[in-house]
Amino acid sequence: MPSATVPVDAMRLSLTTLSAAATLALASLAAHAESFVSSASSAGSESSGSVSNSIGSSSNSSKKDDRKVGQGRYRVVDVAEAKDRPGVMQVALQADEGVSPEALQSFNLYVPGKTLEQQPLAKGQRVQVKERTYGLEFSDDASQRPFFLVLDDGWRQQMSAKVVKI
């Protein structure tokens, strides 16, 4: 069998080209990563929140309730500006369909006003809540389009923006 030989100069040229391509790819990746983190960070602050900041007991609850929000359909009871929280809306929700009796039956969801500008909610409208690994996903029941994520506090801390130097 004939053996293939590659001239040394051709091999050096190939390695140099490969090295240059890898360097450009890494530089491009770093630029895209920075842009992605910036976009996710700014979008995330408007479309997600933590359990401790986004879920509150309903006003008709006289004692502390340790139950959690459960998966299922909830009906919007009221939408109003949150007291002492500028730029935040308070959405009062009441269990409607498919919500476990062990879950909270009514609660307040605190959402940035900008989120409700993009996905308006009105009294009587239904909201679907889905349990996810990271927390809860809230979506409009009619369109099934998610509009807000409530991250478990541990997940939220992990996702907060951090400066990375490359």
C-alpha positions in Angstrom: 0.0 0.0 0.0 1.3 3.4 -0.8 1.7 5.7 2.2 0.6 9.3 2.2 3.2 11.9 3.0 2.4 15.4 4.0 5.1 18.0 3.5 6.2 19.7 6.7 5.5 23.2 5.4 1.9 22.2 4.5 1.4 20.8 8.0 2.8 24.0 9.6 0.4 26.1 7.5 -2.5 23.9 8.5 -1.7 24.1 12.2 -1.2 27.9 11.9 -4.6 28.3 10.1 -6.3 26.0 12.7 -4.8 28.0 15.6 -5.9 31.3 14.1 -9.4 29.9 13.5 -9.6 28.7 17.1 -8.5 32.1 18.4 -11.1 33.9 16.3 -13.8 31.4 17.4 -13.0 32.0 21.1 -13.0 35.7 20.7 -16.3 35.6 19.0 -17.7 33.2 21.6 -16.6 35.6 24.4 -18.3 38.5 22.7 -21.5 36.6 22.2 -21.5 35.3 25.8 -21.1 38.8 27.1 -24.0 40.0 25.0 -26.2 37.0 26.0 -25.5 37.5 29.7 -26.4 41.2 29.4 -29.6 40.4 27.5 -30.6 37.6 29.9 -29.8 39.8 32.9 -32.0 42.7 31.7 -34.8 40.5 30.4 -34.7 38.3 33.5 -35.2 41.1 35.9 -38.5 42.0 34.1 -39.8 38.5 33.4 -38.7 36.6 36.5 -38.6 37.1 40.3 -37.9 35.1 43.4 -40.5 33.3 45.6 -39.7 35.6 48.5 -40.3 38.7 46.4 -43.0 37.6 44.1 -45.5 35.5 46.1 -47.5 36.9 49.0 -50.4 35.9 51.1 -53.8 37.2 50.1 -55.3 40.0 52.1 -58.2 37.8 53.3 -55.7 35.5 55.1 -55.5 36.3 58.8 -52.7 33.8 59.7 -49.4 32.8 58.1 -49.9 30.0 55.6 -46.9 27.7 55.0 -48.5 26.1 51.9 -47.0 26.7 48.5 -48.5 27.8 45.2 -49.5 24.7 43.3 -49.8 23.8 39.7 -53.2 24.4 38.0 -55.5 27.2 36.8 -56.1 30.4 38.8 -58.5 33.2 38.2 -57.4 36.8 38.4 -59.4 38.5 41.2 -57.8 41.9 41.0 -54.9 43.8 39.5 -53.6 46.9 41.2 -50.4 48.8 42.0 -48.5 47.2 44.9 -48.3 49.3 48.0 -44.9 50.6 48.8 -43.4 48.9 45.7 -43.0 51.4 42.9 -43.2 49.9 39.4 -44.7 46.6 40.7 -48.2 45.3 40.2 -50.1 43.1 42.6 -52.2 40.4 40.9 -54.6 38.6 43.3 -55.2 35.0 42.2 -57.8 32.5 43.3 -57.6 28.7 42.7 -59.9 27.8 39.8 -59.2 24.3 38.3 -56.8 21.5 39.0 -55.1 23.1 42.0 -54.4 20.6 44.8 -56.3 21.3 48.1 -53.0 21.2 49.9 -51.8 24.2 47.8 -52.5 27.8 48.5 -56.0 28.6 47.3 -55.5 32.4 47.0 -52.3 34.5 46.9 -50.8 37.7 45.5 -48.4 37.6 42.6 -46.1 40.6 42.5 -45.0 41.4 38.9 -43.0 44.3 37.4 -45.4 46.7 35.7 -43.4 46.3 32.4 -44.3 42.6 32.4 -48.0 43.4 32.5 -47.6 46.0 29.7 -46.4 43.1 27.5 -49.0 40.6 28.8 -52.0 42.5 30.3 -54.1 40.7 32.9 -57.7 41.6 33.7 -60.1 40.5 36.4 -61.7 37.2 35.5 -58.9 36.1 33.3 -57.4 32.7 33.8 -53.7 32.1 34.5 -52.0 28.7 34.2 -49.3 27.8 36.8 -46.9 25.0 36.0 -44.3 23.7 38.5 -40.9 23.6 37.0 -37.5 22.4 38.3 -36.5 26.1 38.9 -39.8 27.2 40.4 -43.1 28.3 38.8 -44.1 29.3 35.3 -47.1 31.7 35.0 -48.8 31.8 31.6 -51.9 33.2 30.1 -54.4 30.3 30.0 -55.8 31.2 26.6 -52.5 31.6 24.7 -50.4 29.3 26.9 -47.7 32.0 26.5 -45.5 32.3 29.7 -45.2 35.8 31.0 -43.5 35.4 34.3 -41.2 32.9 36.1 -41.0 32.7 39.9 -37.6 31.2 40.7 -37.0 29.3 43.9 -34.8 31.6 46.0 -31.7 29.3 45.5 -32.1 29.4 41.7 -32.5 33.1 41.7 -29.3 33.7 43.6 -27.4 31.4 41.2 -28.7 33.3 38.2 -27.9 36.8 39.5 -25.5 38.7 37.3 -21.8 38.1 38.1 -18.8 39.8 36.5 -16.6 37.3 34.7 -13.2 38.2 33.5 -11.8 36.3 30.5 
